[in-house]
Amino acid sequence: MRVDTTGKISLDHIYTSPDPRAYFGTLRELDYNIPELAKPHFRRFIAEYRQALGVPRPTVLDIGCSYGINAALVKYGATMGELYDRYGGRDARRRTRATLLARDRELTRSHETANDLRFLGLDASEEALSYALEAGFLDGAVHADLENGDPTDEQRAQLAGTDLVISTGCLGYVTERTISRIVEAQDGRRPWMAHFVLRMFPFDPIADTLAAAGYETVRHDGLFRQRRFATPQERSLVLDRLAAAGVDPAGLETTGWFYARLYISKPCT
């Protein structure tokens, strides 16, 4: 398997298929489960925001949303196990994209309480965003690469009014450039943020950027398993990267898993 510049194997192909079957078929083999672990934290975070700010239907921006996985879990109550079966089971292989979408729309229509939350997805994959929108997991989508350019006027208008920003693993590839452009698109509004970030990627540049914009960042005490290493080469390269960053992998990444931390950033009062 090809590795990218970070030492991780390249999984680019699973994000550009017309439906999520390649995504779930590949990641199931690696026991990818960080969205499931993040789900209760995001739900508490959203409830805290709703109570503190009095916003009955907050807008959540999911950076690197791919096929709308976090929205399916947080807004529509799905689990990763259910999604693995939905897109990776024997029945899924016999279905067309159209019949997959029809089944997903039955799920999204069946959750009446989902109307108290709006999910906006940001991703560089047009295919993944298109599926998530058609399935009904996302209420809106921004197809953009904010690492390499400012949002257009239309994209800026879509991003404006965001209440909360979340992510589950894209930070590291996505940097403070994207975070800064999201904040700037708010015209003075400062959304709350919750990011799960692999320990191999330093969060300091993002925390510093947010501090300059009037935020305070707190790191959650817990650690969260993201997925297993795919190959011995990936394990070796990631352990080397952790060592170079001064992060001790003993008892964590040395056991064969990626681990992530949760960072919560809120505007200073």
Secondary structure as the mmCIF struct_conf table of DSSP 4:
data_model
#
loop_
_struct_conf.conf_type_id
_struct_conf.id
_struct_conf.beg_label_comp_id
_struct_conf.beg_label_asym_id
_struct_conf.beg_label_seq_id
_struct_conf.end_label_comp_id
_struct_conf.end_label_asym_id
_struct_conf.end_label_seq_id
STRN STRN1 VAL A 3 VAL A 3
TURN_TY1_P TURN_TY1_P1 THR A 5 THR A 6
BEND BEND1 GLY A 7 LYS A 8
STRN STRN2 ILE A 9 ILE A 9
HELX_LH_PP_P HELX_LH_PP_P1 SER A 10 SER A 10
HELX_RH_3T_P HELX_RH_3T_P1 ASP A 12 TYR A 15
BEND BEND2 THR A 16 ASP A 19
TURN_TY1_P TURN_TY1_P2 PRO A 20 PRO A 20
HELX_RH_AL_P HELX_RH_AL_P1 ARG A 21 GLU A 29
TURN_TY1_P TURN_TY1_P3 LEU A 30 ASP A 31
HELX_RH_AL_P HELX_RH_AL_P2 ILE A 34 LEU A 53
TURN_TY1_P TURN_TY1_P4 GLY A 54 GLY A 54
BEND BEND3 PRO A 56 ARG A 57
STRN STRN3 THR A 59 ILE A 63
TURN_TY1_P TURN_TY1_P5 GLY A 64 GLY A 64
TURN_TY1_P TURN_TY1_P6 SER A 66 GLY A 68
HELX_RH_AL_P HELX_RH_AL_P3 ILE A 69 VAL A 74
TURN_TY1_P TURN_TY1_P7 LYS A 75 TYR A 76
HELX_RH_AL_P HELX_RH_AL_P4 MET A 80 GLY A 88
BEND BEND4 GLY A 89 GLY A 89
HELX_RH_AL_P HELX_RH_AL_P5 ARG A 90 ARG A 94
HELX_RH_AL_P HELX_RH_AL_P6 ARG A 97 ARG A 109
TURN_TY1_P TURN_TY1_P8 SER A 110 SER A 110
HELX_RH_3T_P HELX_RH_3T_P2 GLU A 112 ASP A 116
STRN STRN4 ARG A 118 ASP A 123
BEND BEND5 ALA A 124 ALA A 124
HELX_RH_AL_P HELX_RH_AL_P7 GLU A 126 ALA A 135
TURN_TY1_P TURN_TY1_P9 GLY A 136 GLY A 136
BEND BEND6 PHE A 137 PHE A 137
BEND BEND7 ASP A 139 ASP A 139
STRN STRN5 GLY A 140 HIS A 143
TURN_TY1_P TURN_TY1_P10 LEU A 146 GLU A 147
BEND BEND8 ASN A 148 GLY A 149
HELX_LH_PP_P HELX_LH_PP_P2 ASP A 150 THR A 152
HELX_RH_AL_P HELX_RH_AL_P8 ASP A 153 LEU A 159
TURN_TY1_P TURN_TY1_P11 ALA A 160 GLY A 161
STRN STRN6 LEU A 164 THR A 168
BEND BEND9 GLY A 169 GLY A 169
STRN STRN7 LEU A 171 LEU A 171
TURN_TY1_P TURN_TY1_P12 GLY A 172 TYR A 173
STRN STRN8 VAL A 174 VAL A 174
HELX_RH_AL_P HELX_RH_AL_P9 GLU A 176 GLU A 184
TURN_TY1_P TURN_TY1_P13 ALA A 185 GLY A 188
STRN STRN9 TRP A 192 LEU A 198
TURN_TY1_P TURN_TY1_P14 ARG A 199 MET A 200
BEND BEND10 PHE A 201 PHE A 201
HELX_RH_AL_P HELX_RH_AL_P10 ASP A 204 ALA A 212
TURN_TY1_P TURN_TY1_P15 ALA A 213 GLY A 214
STRN STRN10 TYR A 215 ARG A 219
BEND BEND11 ASP A 221 ASP A 221
STRN STRN11 PHE A 224 ARG A 228
BEND BEND12 ALA A 230 THR A 231
HELX_RH_AL_P HELX_RH_AL_P11 PRO A 232 ALA A 244
TURN_TY1_P TURN_TY1_P16 ALA A 245 GLY A 246
TURN_TY1_P TURN_TY1_P17 ALA A 250 LEU A 252
HELX_RH_3T_P HELX_RH_3T_P3 GLU A 253 THR A 255
TURN_TY1_P TURN_TY1_P18 GLY A 256 GLY A 256
STRN STRN12 TRP A 257 PRO A 267
#
